[in-house]
Amino acid sequence: TRRRPPPSSCRCPLRALRLHPPGGSRGRDGLAPDLPDGRRLYFFGDSGYYDLNGDGSRGPLAGFSSTSAWLQTGGCFTLLNTDGAYGRSWLEPPEQDGSAYWPGGATVVGNRLHVFLTRVFLEPPWGRAVGSAVATFELPSLELGRIANVPFHPERVLGSGAVYDNGYLYSYGSQLPGCVFCFAGDVFIGRVPEDLVSVPSAWEFYANGG
């Protein structure tokens, strides 16, 4: 596939991006929440960065990260939070234990953007989930306010989708029994008052009629 360089008027890296959905079936890579000012934020899981050849085709691998985020402003795409290092992930777990985040659902509430994250160790075949978190960004600056751990169950990974309604954040996931990253089975839903998203005891869960 040929890739054209971004317009010269944009301050965008002249790189081509190749995306690798974790597990091959993760449906939320490439989620693009609309921001209140008309911009759009795309974020992805495992991401490879490639130099561009002179003809616009993909060149050699330049870096790899577990998460990446691209901000679209009009026709310009800008890669966020790399500090010039294309192997650096957009968000990194504070545990600093070799784990990584995979992004899930996201929703905008007023001047805040909430992004659900699954913390994983990148082990075969599909990674091993060990935690869940929510990253909260201030708008319009997209400055990271906090990353808060939220309730986690190793067999019921929430966060593949998120919505806001009537004061509550809702997070859901779907999976088959015995397959933590298979999302075509039972549905699990959690909710929390939006202003208490970082308080684990404030969460409520619904599954299987109870």
C-alpha positions in Angstrom: 0.0 0.0 0.0 1.4 3.4 -1.0 1.3 6.1 1.6 1.5 9.8 0.8 3.4 12.1 3.1 1.3 14.6 5.1 0.9 18.1 3.7 4.0 20.2 4.1 1.9 22.8 5.9 1.3 20.3 8.7 3.7 19.8 11.6 3.3 16.0 11.2 6.1 13.4 11.3 6.9 12.1 7.9 6.3 8.6 8.9 4.0 5.8 7.9 2.1 3.9 10.5 1.3 0.2 10.5 -1.1 -1.0 13.1 -1.2 -4.5 14.7 -4.4 -5.1 16.6 -3.5 -7.1 19.7 -4.7 -10.7 19.3 -5.9 -10.1 15.8 -9.5 -9.6 17.0 -9.5 -6.6 19.2 -12.2 -4.3 17.8 -11.3 -1.0 19.4 -8.0 -0.3 18.0 -8.3 2.9 15.9 -11.1 4.4 18.0 -11.6 8.0 17.1 -13.5 10.1 19.7 -14.6 13.5 18.5 -13.5 16.4 20.7 -15.8 19.3 21.5 -13.7 21.7 19.3 -14.0 19.5 16.2 -10.7 17.8 16.4 -10.5 14.0 16.5 -8.2 11.8 18.5 -7.2 8.4 17.1 -5.5 5.9 19.4 -4.2 2.5 18.7 -2.6 -0.6 20.4 0.6 -2.1 19.1 2.0 0.3 16.5 5.0 0.1 14.1 6.6 3.2 12.7 8.2 3.2 9.3 10.3 5.7 7.4 8.9 6.8 4.0 10.7 6.1 0.8 11.0 8.9 -1.8 8.0 7.6 -3.7 5.8 7.6 -0.6 5.9 3.8 0.0 6.8 2.3 3.3 10.5 2.1 4.2 12.5 0.5 7.0 11.0 0.0 10.5 11.9 3.0 12.6 10.3 2.1 16.0 7.5 0.3 17.8 5.2 1.1 20.7 2.4 -0.5 22.6 0.2 2.5 22.3 0.0 5.5 20.0 -2.2 8.5 19.6 -2.8 10.8 16.6 -4.6 14.1 16.7 -6.5 15.2 13.6 -6.9 18.9 13.1 -8.5 19.5 9.7 -6.3 17.6 7.2 -3.3 17.4 9.5 -2.4 14.4 11.7 0.1 14.9 14.6 1.6 12.1 16.6 1.3 12.8 20.3 3.8 12.5 23.1 6.8 10.9 21.5 9.5 13.5 22.3 11.1 12.5 19.0 11.4 8.8 20.1 9.3 6.6 17.8 9.7 3.6 20.1 8.1 5.3 23.0 4.5 4.5 23.9 1.9 7.2 24.2 1.0 6.1 27.8 3.1 3.9 30.0 2.1 2.2 33.3 3.5 3.8 36.4 4.4 0.4 37.8 7.5 0.3 35.5 7.5 -3.5 35.7 7.7 -4.2 31.9 4.0 -4.1 31.4 2.2 -2.0 28.8 -1.2 -0.4 28.2 -3.6 -1.3 25.4 -6.3 1.4 24.9 -10.0 0.6 24.8 -13.0 2.8 24.8 -13.1 6.5 25.4 -15.7 9.2 26.1 -15.8 12.9 26.4 -17.5 14.5 29.4 -17.5 18.3 29.4 -13.8 19.4 29.5 -12.5 15.9 30.2 -11.6 12.9 28.1 -11.6 9.5 29.7 -9.7 6.6 28.0 -10.0 3.1 29.4 -6.8 1.0 29.4 -5.9 -2.6 29.9 -2.5 -3.3 31.5 -0.8 -6.3 30.0 2.4 -8.2 29.8 3.2 -8.8 26.1 3.4 -12.6 26.4 2.3 -15.1 23.7 -0.1 -15.8 22.3 -2.3 -12.6 23.0 -0.7 -11.0 26.1 -1.6 -11.5 29.8 -3.9 -8.9 31.3 -3.0 -7.9 34.8 -5.0 -4.6 35.4 -7.3 -1.9 34.3 -7.1 1.8 34.5 -8.6 5.0 33.2 -6.6 7.9 31.9 -8.2 11.3 32.2 -7.1 14.2 30.0 -8.0 17.9 30.3 -9.6 19.5 27.2 -8.8 21.3 25.0 -5.1 21.0 26.0 -5.1 17.1 26.1 -2.9 17.4 29.2 -2.9 14.1 31.1 -4.6 14.8 34.5 -4.2 11.3 36.0 -4.1 7.6 35.4 -6.2 5.8 38.0 -6.5 2.0 38.5 -10.0 0.7 38.5 -11.5 -2.7 39.5 -10.1 -5.6 37.5 -11.0 -9.2 37.0 -8.6 -11.4 35.0 -11.4 -13.2 33.2 -13.7 -10.2 32.6 -11.7 -7.4 31.0 -13.9 -4.2 30.8 -13.1 -1.1 28.8 -13.5 -2.2 25.2 -16.2 0.4 25.0 -17.3 3.4 27.1 -20.2 5.8 27.1 -21.4 8.7 29.4 -25.1 9.0 30.4 -26.9 11.0 33.1 -23.9 11.4 35.4 -22.4 7.9 35.0 -19.5 6.5 33.0 -20.4 3.0 31.6 -17.7 0.6 30.6 -18.4 -2.8 28.9 -16.6 -5.8 27.6 -17.6 -9.0 25.8 -15.7 -12.3 25.8 -16.0 -16.1 25.5 -15.4 -18.1 28.7 -11.8 -19.1 29.0 -10.5 -16.6 26.4 -9.7 -13.3 27.9 -9.2 -11.4 24.6 -12.1 -13.1 22.7 -14.9 -10.5 22.6 -17.7 -12.3 20.8 -19.5 -13.8 23.9 -20.9 -12.8 27.2 -21.3 -9.0 27.9 -20.2 -7.4 31.2 -21.0 -3.9 32.2 -19.7 -1.6 34.9 -20.6 1.9 35.8 -19.4 4.7 38.1 -20.3 8.3 38.8 -18.1 10.3 36.5 -16.6 12.4 39.2 -15.7 9.2 41.2 -14.0 7.2 38.4 -10.8 6.9 40.4 -12.6 5.4 43.5 -12.7 1.6 43.2 -15.5 1.2 45.7 -17.8 3.5 43.7 -18.0 1.1 40.8 -21.1 -1.1 40.2 -21.2 -4.2 37.9 -24.0 -6.0 36.1 -23.7 -9.4 34.5 -25.9 -12.5 34.0 -29.0 -10.9 35.5 -27.4 -10.0 38.8 
